[in-house]
Amino acid sequence: MKLFITGGMGFIGSNFVRYILLKYDDYSIVNIDKLGYGSNPDNLKDVSKNPNYRFLQGDISKITKIDDVDIVVNFAAETHVDRSISNPRIFFDNNTTGVLNLLELCRKEDVRFLQVSTDEVYGSSDGKEFDEEDSLNPSSPYAASKAAAEMLINAYHKTYGLRSHISRCTNNYGPYQSPEKFIPKIIISASLGRPIPIYGSGTQTRDWIHVRDHCITLDNIMHSGKHGEIYNIGSGIQVENGDLAKQILAIMGKPCSLVKHVQDRPAHDKRYRLDTSKVQHLGWKPITAFNEGLKETVTWYLEHGSWWSRLIDDKILSPAPWKENW
């Protein structure tokens, strides 16, 4: 199988590239990435010389052709909610217009398309588990841009018969995640003895899945998913943000006094919760125990200071990054 992976230098994309190359000796990958702020060539240094792998620098909203491939797997996106509050236009340029360009290329060349979306398109849950038929109610510009992309994909499937799949995953954690994201930011800040900012009361609840389990699920969808279908992905592990910060500090042997509650960001979703029974019918279930995965992740960041030290600054570790001018 020939894969055209977009955004493969990012967190989830790079983990997926590595997973596919390790699992399938006869699969080839073309990875296109514009190398924006969320991308890092060091993420795939270890596979750069693999004969089944090729990297191209490019922007998904501007490319004019795709190679002879079987499927496009789209990870390329601006993903940080705080940045979307400060600068929403770039999110729609990349996450919506960029997807439209990819869809046109796939339509013309009859290539299958897998969109890696997010549970944030549902908006905040009042305790109900969202299933794939629930209405979308995004709260942030980021989530709205991803929801708009999904509407385009659905329209292309209905109008042109485009062979497409959409996945909506919960919060990921694991190696190679940007330092501006919640778990890496806590680990890095604590290791530097800096305050750990927690928005509002810290009772916002998220479902956490290890990126490795996410990659396994995407593999299942790619091979067994039905065209035109949407699949929720999640572990069912619900943790409040404040409690998660304390768990990480306990693993690191750091005091909880490092936690600093700061002004909450606008329209901050209280909780995400998904019904994942549909994707489980494909034969998938999460295999990484959260406590073990979290310890593994903490260890990875503590042992890879050379990877993240060049990526951090005061803005990245800011107590209220949504106020920053990105």
C-alpha positions in Angstrom: 0.0 0.0 0.0 1.2 3.5 -0.8 0.3 6.2 1.8 0.3 10.0 1.3 0.6 11.4 4.8 0.1 15.1 5.4 1.5 16.7 8.6 3.7 13.8 9.3 6.3 15.8 11.1 3.8 16.7 13.9 3.0 14.8 17.0 0.4 12.2 16.0 1.5 12.2 12.3 5.2 11.3 13.1 4.1 8.5 15.5 1.8 7.1 12.8 4.6 7.2 10.2 6.9 5.3 12.5 4.2 2.8 13.4 3.4 2.0 9.8 7.0 1.6 8.7 7.7 -0.7 11.7 4.6 -2.8 11.1 4.5 -3.1 7.3 7.7 -3.9 5.3 5.9 -3.6 2.0 4.2 -0.2 2.6 5.6 3.1 1.3 5.0 6.5 2.7 5.3 10.0 1.2 5.1 12.5 4.0 4.3 16.1 3.2 4.6 18.8 5.8 5.1 22.6 5.6 7.3 22.5 8.7 5.2 25.1 10.6 5.4 25.7 14.4 3.9 22.3 15.3 6.2 20.3 13.1 9.7 19.1 13.9 12.0 17.2 11.5 13.7 15.7 14.6 10.5 13.7 15.2 11.4 11.3 12.3 15.2 11.5 12.3 15.3 7.8 12.9 13.3 6.8 9.8 14.7 9.4 7.4 16.8 6.9 5.6 14.2 4.1 5.4 13.9 3.2 1.6 10.1 3.1 2.0 9.9 6.7 3.3 10.1 10.0 1.5 9.7 13.5 2.8 8.4 16.5 0.8 8.1 20.0 2.3 4.8 21.6 1.2 1.6 23.2 2.2 -1.7 21.2 1.8 -3.6 24.3 0.7 -1.1 24.9 -2.2 0.0 21.5 -3.5 -1.3 20.7 -7.0 -0.8 17.0 -7.3 -0.4 13.9 -5.2 1.8 10.9 -6.2 0.3 7.6 -7.3 -1.0 6.5 -3.9 -3.8 4.4 -2.4 -4.8 6.7 0.4 -4.3 10.2 1.8 -4.2 10.3 5.6 -4.5 13.9 6.7 -2.9 14.9 10.0 -2.0 18.4 8.8 -3.7 21.0 11.0 -3.2 23.9 13.3 -4.3 22.3 16.6 -3.7 24.6 19.6 -7.0 26.1 20.9 -5.2 28.9 22.6 -3.5 30.0 19.4 -6.9 29.8 17.6 -8.4 32.3 20.0 -5.5 34.7 19.3 -5.3 34.1 15.5 -8.3 32.2 14.1 -7.8 33.0 10.4 -4.7 30.8 10.0 -6.8 27.9 11.4 -9.4 28.1 8.7 -6.7 28.6 6.0 -5.0 25.4 7.0 -7.7 23.2 8.6 -10.6 24.0 6.2 -9.2 25.4 2.9 -6.3 23.0 3.0 -8.7 20.1 3.3 -10.7 21.4 0.4 -7.6 21.3 -1.8 -6.8 17.8 -0.7 -10.4 16.7 -1.5 -10.2 18.1 -5.0 -7.0 16.2 -5.6 -8.4 13.0 -4.3 -11.6 13.4 -6.3 -9.8 14.0 -9.5 -7.4 11.1 -9.0 -9.9 8.7 -7.3 -7.8 8.4 -4.1 -9.2 7.4 -0.7 -9.2 9.9 2.1 -8.9 9.5 5.9 -9.4 12.7 7.9 -7.9 12.8 11.4 -10.4 15.0 13.3 -11.1 15.7 17.0 -13.7 15.1 19.6 -13.8 18.9 20.1 -16.2 19.2 17.2 -19.0 18.0 19.5 -18.4 20.8 22.0 -18.8 20.3 25.8 -20.6 17.2 27.2 -23.0 17.5 30.1 -22.1 13.9 30.9 -23.7 12.3 27.8 -21.5 10.1 25.6 -21.4 11.6 22.1 -21.9 9.1 19.3 -21.1 9.7 15.7 -24.7 10.8 14.8 -24.8 13.6 17.4 -24.8 17.2 16.2 -21.6 19.2 16.1 -21.4 22.2 18.4 -17.8 23.5 18.4 -16.8 26.1 21.0 -13.4 27.3 19.7 -12.2 28.6 16.3 -10.0 25.5 16.1 -12.9 23.1 16.7 -15.0 25.1 14.2 -12.4 24.8 11.5 -12.2 21.0 12.0 -16.0 20.7 11.9 -16.1 22.7 8.7 -13.6 20.4 7.2 -15.7 17.4 8.1 -18.8 19.0 6.4 -16.7 19.3 3.2 -15.6 15.7 3.4 -19.2 14.5 3.9 -20.3 16.6 1.0 -17.6 15.1 -1.3 -18.6 11.6 -0.3 -22.3 12.3 -1.0 -21.8 14.3 -4.2 -18.8 12.7 -5.8 -18.7 9.3 -4.2 -15.3 10.1 -2.6 -14.1 7.1 -0.6 -13.6 8.8 2.8 -13.3 8.1 6.5 -13.3 10.5 9.4 -11.9 9.8 12.9 -12.7 11.9 16.0 -10.2 11.2 18.7 -10.0 12.3 22.3 -6.8 13.9 23.9 -3.6 12.2 22.9 -0.4 11.9 25.0 3.0 10.3 24.4 6.4 11.1 22.9 7.1 14.0 20.5 4.1 16.1 21.6 4.7 19.9 21.4 5.8 21.5 24.6 2.8 23.9 24.4 0.4 21.0 25.0 -1.0 20.2 28.4 1.0 17.1 29.5 4.4 18.1 28.1 4.0 21.6 29.4 3.4 20.3 33.0 6.4 17.9 32.7 8.7 20.6 31.3 7.6 23.4 33.6 8.0 21.1 36.7 11.5 19.9 35.6 12.5 23.6 35.3 10.9 24.5 38.6 8.4 26.8 36.9 4.8 27.4 38.0 2.3 25.0 36.3 -0.7 27.0 35.1 -4.1 25.3 35.4 -7.0 27.1 33.8 -9.8 28.1 36.2 -10.8 25.5 38.8 -9.0 22.7 37.0 -12.1 20.6 37.0 -12.2 20.4 33.2 -12.4 16.7 32.3 -10.7 15.0 29.4 -10.5 11.5 28.0 -6.8 10.5 27.5 -5.5 8.0 25.0 -1.9 7.1 24.3 -0.8 8.1 20.8 0.3 4.5 20.1 -3.3 3.3 20.7 -4.6 6.1 18.4 -2.2 4.9 15.6 -3.4 1.3 16.0 -7.0 2.5 15.6 -6.2 4.6 12.5 -4.6 1.5 11.0 -7.8 -0.5 11.7 -10.0 2.3 10.1 -7.7 2.5 7.1 -8.0 -1.2 6.5 -11.5 -2.1 7.7 -13.4 1.1 7.9 -16.5 1.7 5.7 -16.5 4.5 3.2 -18.4 7.6 4.3 -18.3 6.6 8.0 -17.2 8.5 11.1 -15.4 6.8 14.0 -15.0 8.0 17.6 -11.7 7.1 19.2 -11.1 7.2 23.0 -9.9 5.2 26.0 -12.8 6.0 28.4 -10.2 7.2 30.9 -11.7 10.5 32.3 -9.4 12.7 34.3 -9.8 16.3 35.6 -7.0 18.6 34.5 -6.0 19.5 38.1 -5.9 15.9 39.2 -3.7 15.0 36.1 -1.2 17.7 37.0 -1.0 16.3 40.5 -0.5 12.8 39.1 2.4 14.0 37.0 4.0 15.9 39.9 3.8 12.8 42.0 5.5 10.7 39.3 8.3 13.3 39.2 8.5 13.8 42.9 7.7 17.4 42.7 5.5 19.5 45.1 1.9 20.3 44.3 2.7 23.9 45.3 4.0 24.3 41.7 0.3 24.3 40.5 -1.0 27.8 39.9 -4.6 28.4 39.0 -4.9 31.1 36.3 -7.8 32.9 34.5 -9.7 30.4 32.4 -9.8 30.8 28.6 -13.0 31.8 26.8 -15.6 29.1 26.0 -13.4 26.4 27.7 -15.3 23.1 27.2 -16.0 21.5 30.6 -15.9 17.9 29.4 -15.5 15.5 26.5 -17.0 12.1 26.5 -17.4 9.6 23.5 -19.2 6.4 22.7 -16.5 4.3 21.0 -18.6 1.2 20.4 -18.5 1.7 16.6 -14.8 1.6 16.3 -14.6 -1.3 18.7 -16.7 -3.3 16.2 -13.6 -3.1 14.0 -11.8 -5.2 16.5 -10.0 -2.4 18.4 -9.7 -1.5 22.1 -7.1 0.6 23.9 -4.2 -1.5 25.2 -2.1 1.1 27.1 -2.9 1.4 30.8 -3.0 5.1 31.6 -0.8 5.0 34.7 1.9 3.1 32.8 1.6 5.3 29.7 1.8 8.4 31.8 5.0 7.2 33.6 6.5 6.2 30.2 5.7 9.7 28.8 7.2 11.5 31.8 10.4 9.4 31.5 10.6 10.2 27.7 10.5 13.9 28.3 12.9 13.9 31.1 15.3 11.9 29.0 14.9 14.0 25.8 15.6 17.5 27.1 17.7 18.1 24.0 14.6 17.6 21.9 12.3 20.0 23.7 14.8 22.6 25.0 15.0 24.3 21.6 11.3 24.5 21.3 10.4 26.3 24.5 10.3 30.0 25.3 8.4 32.2 27.8 5.4 32.4 25.4 5.1 28.7 25.1 5.2 28.3 28.9 3.0 31.3 29.5 0.4 31.0 32.3 -2.3 32.3 29.8 -1.2 31.6 26.2 -4.6 32.4 24.8 -3.8 36.1 25.6 -0.6 36.0 23.6 -0.3 37.5 20.2 0.7 34.6 18.1 
